[in-house]
Amino acid sequence: MVSTTEWGEVECRIKGAMRLESIDSTNPVAVGDFVNVESDGKDYVISELLPRRNYVIRRSTNLSKQTHVLAANVDQALLVVTINYPITTRVFIDRFLASAEAYDVPVVIVINKIDRYDANMLEEVEELKSLYQSIGYDVLTVSSKHDEDFEQIKEKLRGKVSVVAGHSGVGKSTLINRIEPGLNLRTDDISESNNSGKHTTTNAEMHKFSFGGSIIDTPGIRGFGIVNITKEEIAHYFREIFAESDKCQYNNCSHMHEPGCAVKLAVEEQRIALSRYQSYVNIVETSNAKYR
C-alpha cells in the first residue's frame, strides 16, 4: 500500500526492472521509502525508488547472501529490549547499534517490563542504562504500572518518523498500543516453553499518531547480521572504541592482537566496557565482511 498525493492510498506492484536492480535485497521497496508511482487509470506501478536518507538493514535470515531493509527514511529507531521475558543479549543490542551508526539512524534504547523484574534483574537494568548512557545513547525504562513512562516515550516520538525494533515478545506492539490506544495492534504472550516471543507483526507497517508523527512496527528479530561494512569499519561504529583508536600504535590496528593497542588498554582500565569489546570481537569474527 502506497500513500500518494494524487490518488490517496493505493495498492501498487513493483516495476520489473526495479526488482532486478535490487536483486541482493529481499525487499526492493521498504516501509518509509519515497517512490514515484505511475498509473494507467486502472493499475498502479512503483516506477522509481527515490534516494534514501538512511535505513535500518539486516542480513536476511533465510538467504544469508541477501539483505532485508526494515525501514527507510526514519528520524530515529526505538530498540526495545528486556532483561528477561525474553532475554535480550548485549551482543544483539550492540549489533543493532553498530548497524544504526553505520546508516546514520539515531537510536533510543527502551528497557521494557521493569515491573516484572526481581532485585538482581533491576540491578542489571541500572548497569545497562548506565553503560549506554555513558556512551551517549538515550535510554528509557518502562513499567506497565507507570503512565509517566509512556508519556516520556510519547514525547520522544512526537512529530518524528520512528521505527520500533527488537526481539519477538519484548512488548513492541503493546508499547505502541499504550501510546496510541486506537491502533489496537495485535499482541500475544511469550511462549512458556522457551521464554521467547511469538511473532504477532508479520510485516513492517507504518501507523500515524494522533499527536503527530508516525511509527513503523517491525516483525520480531531473532538475530541481527551486520551487512555492507568492511571489517576495518566495524570499530568506527562503536563510539568509544573509535574514540580510543587514534591512540593505537598502528593505523590499521584491528584492536584484537596488535601490540600498543589503546583500545585493549582502555578495556583493561575499564574505560571501555568488557561487554562492548566482546561484542566488537564477536561481530568481527562472525562477519562475512572482508578486510580491504
C-alpha positions as CSV (number, residue, x, y, z in Angstrom):
1,M,0.0,0.0,0.0
2,V,1.4,3.4,-1.0
3,S,0.1,6.8,0.2
4,T,0.0,9.2,-2.8
5,T,-0.8,12.9,-3.2
6,E,-3.0,12.3,-6.3
7,W,-4.8,9.0,-5.7
8,G,-4.7,8.6,-1.9
9,E,-3.7,5.1,-0.6
10,V,-3.4,2.6,-3.5
11,E,-2.1,-0.9,-3.9
12,C,0.9,-1.0,-6.2
13,R,3.0,-3.6,-7.9
14,I,6.8,-3.0,-8.4
15,K,8.1,-2.5,-11.9
16,G,10.1,-5.5,-13.0
17,A,13.3,-3.5,-13.7
18,M,13.4,-2.3,-10.1
19,R,13.3,-5.9,-8.8
20,L,16.3,-6.7,-10.9
21,E,18.3,-3.7,-9.7
22,S,17.7,-4.7,-6.1
23,I,18.4,-8.4,-6.6
24,D,20.6,-8.5,-3.4
25,S,17.7,-7.4,-1.2
26,T,14.6,-9.4,-0.3
27,N,12.5,-6.2,-0.5
28,P,13.5,-3.6,-3.2
29,V,11.0,-1.2,-1.6
30,A,10.7,-0.8,2.2
31,V,8.3,0.9,4.6
32,G,9.2,4.6,4.7
33,D,10.6,4.8,1.2
34,F,9.6,7.6,-1.1
35,V,8.7,6.4,-4.6
36,N,7.3,7.6,-7.9
37,V,4.0,5.9,-8.9
38,E,2.6,5.5,-12.5
39,S,-1.0,4.7,-13.3
40,D,-2.9,3.8,-16.5
41,G,-6.2,4.7,-14.7
42,K,-6.6,1.1,-13.6
43,D,-3.4,-0.3,-12.2
44,Y,-0.7,1.4,-10.1
45,V,3.0,0.7,-10.5
46,I,6.0,1.8,-8.4
47,S,8.3,3.0,-11.2
48,E,11.2,4.6,-9.3
49,L,12.7,4.4,-5.8
50,L,13.9,7.8,-4.7
51,P,17.3,8.2,-2.8
52,R,17.1,7.1,0.8
53,R,18.3,9.4,3.6
54,N,19.0,6.4,5.8
55,Y,17.7,3.0,6.6
56,V,17.7,0.1,9.1
57,I,19.1,-3.0,7.4
58,R,20.0,-6.6,8.4
59,R,21.1,-9.8,6.8
60,S,18.1,-11.9,5.7
61,T,17.6,-14.9,8.0
62,N,16.8,-17.3,5.2
63,L,19.1,-16.2,2.5
64,S,22.4,-15.3,4.0
65,K,23.7,-13.5,0.9
66,Q,20.7,-11.2,0.8
67,T,19.7,-8.3,2.9
68,H,16.4,-7.0,4.3
69,V,15.6,-3.3,4.8
70,L,13.4,-3.0,7.9
71,A,12.6,0.7,7.4
72,A,13.8,3.7,5.4
73,N,14.0,7.5,5.9
74,V,13.4,7.5,9.6
75,D,14.3,10.1,12.2
76,Q,15.1,7.5,14.9
77,A,14.9,3.9,16.0
78,L,13.4,2.6,19.2
79,L,15.2,-0.5,20.2
80,V,13.0,-2.3,22.8
81,V,14.9,-4.7,25.0
82,T,14.1,-6.8,28.0
83,I,16.4,-8.3,30.7
84,N,14.0,-11.3,30.9
85,Y,10.7,-12.4,29.4
86,P,12.5,-12.8,26.9
87,I,16.3,-12.1,27.3
88,T,17.9,-9.6,25.0
89,T,21.6,-10.2,24.9
90,R,24.1,-7.3,24.9
91,V,25.7,-8.6,21.6
92,F,22.3,-8.2,20.0
93,I,22.0,-4.7,21.3
94,D,25.5,-3.8,20.1
95,R,24.9,-5.3,16.7
96,F,21.8,-3.2,16.2
97,L,23.6,-0.1,17.5
98,A,26.6,-0.6,15.2
99,S,24.4,-1.1,12.1
100,A,22.3,2.0,13.0
101,E,25.5,4.1,13.5
102,A,26.7,2.9,10.0
103,Y,23.5,4.0,8.3
104,D,23.0,7.3,10.3
105,V,20.0,6.2,12.4
106,P,19.8,7.7,15.9
107,V,18.7,5.1,18.5
108,V,16.7,5.3,21.7
109,I,17.1,2.2,23.9
110,V,13.8,1.3,25.7
111,I,14.2,-1.2,28.5
112,N,10.7,-2.7,28.9
113,K,8.9,-4.8,31.6
114,I,10.8,-3.5,34.6
115,D,7.8,-4.1,36.8
116,R,8.4,-7.8,36.3
117,Y,12.0,-7.9,37.4
118,D,13.4,-9.0,40.8
119,A,16.2,-7.1,42.6
120,N,19.0,-8.8,40.7
121,M,17.4,-8.0,37.4
122,L,16.8,-4.4,38.4
123,E,20.5,-4.1,39.2
124,E,21.2,-5.3,35.7
125,V,18.8,-2.7,34.3
126,E,20.7,0.1,36.1
127,E,24.0,-1.3,34.9
128,L,22.7,-1.5,31.3
129,K,21.2,2.0,31.5
130,S,24.4,3.5,32.9
131,L,26.6,1.8,30.3
132,Y,24.8,3.0,27.2
133,Q,24.1,6.5,28.6
134,S,27.8,6.8,29.2
135,I,28.4,6.1,25.5
136,G,25.9,8.8,24.6
137,Y,22.7,6.8,23.9
138,D,19.3,7.8,25.2
139,V,18.0,5.1,27.5
140,L,14.4,4.9,28.9
141,T,12.9,2.4,31.2
142,V,9.2,1.4,31.1
143,S,6.9,-0.2,33.6
144,S,3.3,-1.1,32.6
145,K,2.3,0.3,36.0
146,H,3.6,3.8,35.4
147,D,1.8,6.0,32.9
148,E,4.5,8.6,33.1
149,D,6.9,6.1,31.5
150,F,4.8,6.0,28.4
151,E,4.4,9.8,28.3
152,Q,8.2,10.3,28.1
153,I,8.3,7.9,25.2
154,K,5.4,9.7,23.6
155,E,7.4,12.9,23.7
156,K,10.3,11.2,22.0
157,L,8.0,10.1,19.2
158,R,6.1,13.3,18.7
159,G,6.4,14.8,15.2
160,K,9.0,12.2,14.1
161,V,9.1,9.1,11.9
162,S,10.3,6.3,14.1
163,V,10.9,2.6,13.7
164,V,10.5,0.2,16.6
165,A,12.6,-3.0,16.7
166,G,13.6,-5.8,19.0
167,H,13.0,-9.5,19.7
168,S,9.6,-11.0,19.5
169,G,7.9,-10.8,22.9
170,V,9.7,-7.7,24.2
171,G,6.4,-5.8,24.0
172,K,6.8,-3.5,20.9
173,S,3.2,-3.7,19.8
174,T,1.9,-3.4,23.4
175,L,4.1,-0.3,23.9
176,I,2.6,1.3,20.8
177,N,-0.9,0.4,21.9
178,R,-0.4,2.2,25.2
179,I,0.9,5.3,23.5
180,E,-1.8,5.3,20.9
181,P,-4.7,3.0,22.1
182,G,-6.8,3.5,18.9
183,L,-4.3,1.5,16.8
184,N,-5.2,-1.8,18.5
185,L,-2.2,-3.6,17.2
186,R,-2.2,-7.4,17.7
187,T,-0.3,-8.6,20.7
188,D,0.5,-12.1,22.2
189,D,2.2,-13.5,25.3
190,I,5.6,-15.0,25.1
191,S,6.0,-18.8,24.8
192,E,6.0,-20.5,28.2
193,S,8.1,-23.4,26.9
194,N,11.2,-21.4,25.8
195,N,10.6,-17.9,27.2
196,S,10.7,-16.4,23.7
197,G,8.2,-14.3,21.8
198,K,5.6,-15.3,19.2
199,H,5.5,-13.2,16.0
200,T,2.4,-11.0,16.0
201,T,3.7,-8.4,13.5
202,T,4.4,-10.3,10.2
203,N,5.3,-7.4,8.0
204,A,6.6,-3.9,8.7
205,E,3.8,-1.4,8.9
206,M,3.6,2.4,9.3
207,H,1.0,3.9,11.6
208,K,0.2,7.6,12.1
209,F,0.0,9.1,15.6
210,S,-2.9,11.4,16.5
211,F,-0.4,13.6,18.3
212,G,1.9,14.0,15.3
213,G,4.5,11.7,13.8
214,S,4.3,8.0,12.8
215,I,5.8,4.7,13.9
216,I,7.0,1.7,11.8
217,D,6.3,-1.5,13.6
218,T,8.6,-4.3,12.6
219,P,8.4,-8.1,13.0
220,G,10.5,-9.5,15.9
221,I,14.1,-10.0,15.1
222,R,15.9,-13.2,16.4
223,G,19.4,-12.2,15.1
224,F,20.9,-9.1,13.6
225,G,23.6,-9.6,11.0
226,I,25.8,-6.7,10.0
227,V,25.9,-6.1,6.2
228,N,27.8,-4.0,3.7
229,I,30.5,-3.0,6.2
230,T,34.2,-3.9,5.9
231,K,36.0,-5.3,9.0
232,E,38.1,-2.1,9.4
233,E,34.9,-0.1,9.5
234,I,33.2,-2.1,12.3
235,A,35.3,-0.3,15.0
236,H,34.1,3.1,13.6
237,Y,30.5,2.2,14.7
238,F,31.4,1.6,18.4
239,R,31.7,5.2,19.6
240,E,34.0,4.6,22.5
241,I,36.3,2.2,20.6
242,F,36.6,4.6,17.7
243,A,37.4,7.5,20.1
244,E,40.4,5.5,21.5
245,S,41.6,4.1,18.2
246,D,43.6,7.2,17.3
247,K,46.0,6.4,20.1
248,C,46.8,2.9,18.8
249,Q,50.4,2.2,17.7
250,Y,49.3,1.0,14.3
251,N,46.9,3.0,12.0
252,N,45.3,-0.3,10.8
253,C,45.0,-1.8,14.3
254,S,42.3,-4.4,14.5
255,H,42.2,-4.0,18.3
256,M,42.4,-7.7,18.7
257,H,46.1,-8.9,18.7
258,E,48.4,-6.0,17.9
259,P,50.9,-4.6,20.5
260,G,50.4,-1.0,21.6
261,C,46.6,-1.1,21.2
262,A,45.0,1.8,23.0
263,V,41.5,0.1,22.8
264,K,42.7,-3.1,24.7
265,L,44.4,-0.9,27.3
266,A,41.1,1.1,27.7
267,V,39.3,-2.3,28.3
268,E,41.9,-3.3,30.9
269,E,41.5,0.0,32.6
270,Q,37.6,-0.3,32.5
271,R,37.2,2.8,30.4
272,I,35.6,0.7,27.7
273,A,33.1,-1.9,29.0
274,L,34.3,-5.5,28.5
275,S,30.8,-6.5,27.1
276,R,31.1,-3.8,24.4
277,Y,34.6,-5.0,23.5
278,Q,33.4,-8.6,23.4
279,S,30.5,-7.6,21.1
280,Y,33.0,-5.9,18.8
281,V,35.2,-9.0,18.6
282,N,32.1,-11.2,18.1
283,I,31.0,-9.1,15.1
284,V,34.5,-9.0,13.6
285,E,34.9,-12.8,13.9
286,T,31.4,-13.7,12.6
287,S,31.2,-11.1,9.9
288,N,31.2,-12.1,6.3
289,A,32.9,-8.7,5.6
290,K,36.5,-8.7,4.2
291,Y,39.4,-6.6,5.2
292,R,40.4,-4.1,2.4
